[in-house]
Amino acid sequence: MSKPKFQTEWEEIDEEYQQLQETHKIYRQKLEELTNLQTTCSGAISKQRKCLKDLRRSLTKGSQTCDEKELELITDIRLQIKEKENVFFDMEAYLPKRNGLYLNLVLGNVNVTLLSNQAKFAYKDEYEKFKLYMTIILMFGAITCLFFLNYRVSDEIFNFLLVWYYCTLTIRESILMCNGSRIKGWWVSHHYVSTFLSGVMLTWPQGPMYQRFRSQFLAFSIYQSFVQFLQYYYQSGCLYRLRTLGERNQLDLTVEGFQSWMWRGLTFLLPFLFFGHFWQLYNSVTLFRLGGLEDCKEWQVFMLALTFLILFLGNSLTTLKVVHQKLQKNQEKMQKND
């Protein structure tokens, strides 16, 4: 007598269920092994860092009394220590680690480390697309507010969008840095300063001072979005070429500024960047003048003037520093070739 159809189906489901249980058991065992390996690797890296730190101190003391031959050996060891520290940085990109203060405040003690290359690249690409789409949205938002909607409500929506955008960027960048992205220095701080500036703009009440600066700020926002749009395509092309050649980290990001790897096409990009930097200075000067007027009562005026001045100094000095370093390296290469 043949089995009923439902019994055959149940037996097949039950067999697959047994296989699933076995597979899940193996998965949990592997996961426990992985966790133990992660702990072992993290501990070994911490131990190595401590040993290298102690060795560096010994080398510093020894270099003061050593001869020329020993000094060459010390220099060579220091270079190897630096190489090892770079390797540790790459290793830690695949190991769970504690979040920084900012991520702890925003997300809590949540592990944000992505363990596979595929997941890292997918998150980085999504970050780049987010920046591109938001740049376009902000550009059209500023154009709409400047030419079509002269209302306080529309301005508030635009300023709130700026605050949300920069806050989101700081969180996403912090997660990417936890996963091995090497973005650092001023181009990280730049977004925190921009978040603060947008927040102050959001709280600035309607009045004569606000109306005097409104058009200038919206025009600056349009230009800034335009430059960021140009930078995205220029920098993404540079990064794609350098990653293909193996000269850049796969998680390197496009930034609102100039870095050493963006050398080709420099004559095209730098004038736009410096014009934007000096527009920030112009905004600062305008706001300081408004703050000096008798009918100016808002604290936002002086705070915005100071913030725009900080952005101008940070962007200009960092860009000039990178250009100077690159020119110096090129000069050293030419001297070696000669």
Order of alpha helices (4+ residues) and beta strands (2+ residues): alpha-alpha-alpha-alpha-alpha-alpha-alpha-alpha-alpha
